[in-house]
Amino acid sequence: MDSVTLHATASKVANIINEAKSNIAESYMAIGRAFALMSEQKLYKSLGFRTFDLYIEETGLSRSTAYNCMRVY
């Protein structure tokens, strides 16, 4: 590849990264908001979970990730 093509490719990839980064931040906030609502209103109980931590396990996210999302929210 010549330098013009490499630069164009690099710019496209950089844009993909920047867009994805923005989506990650939005998703992280949405997850935090949803976990906070689930916890504060004890909605997990209506889904059959005795504790919020048991609900978190079911989501496939770690406890620390869930609480970090809520902290950011």
Buried (B, 14 or more C-beta within 10 A) or exposed (E): EEEEEEEEEEEEEEEEEEEEEEEEEEEBEEBBBBBBEBBEEEBBEEEEBEEBEEBBBEEEBEEEBBBBBBEEB
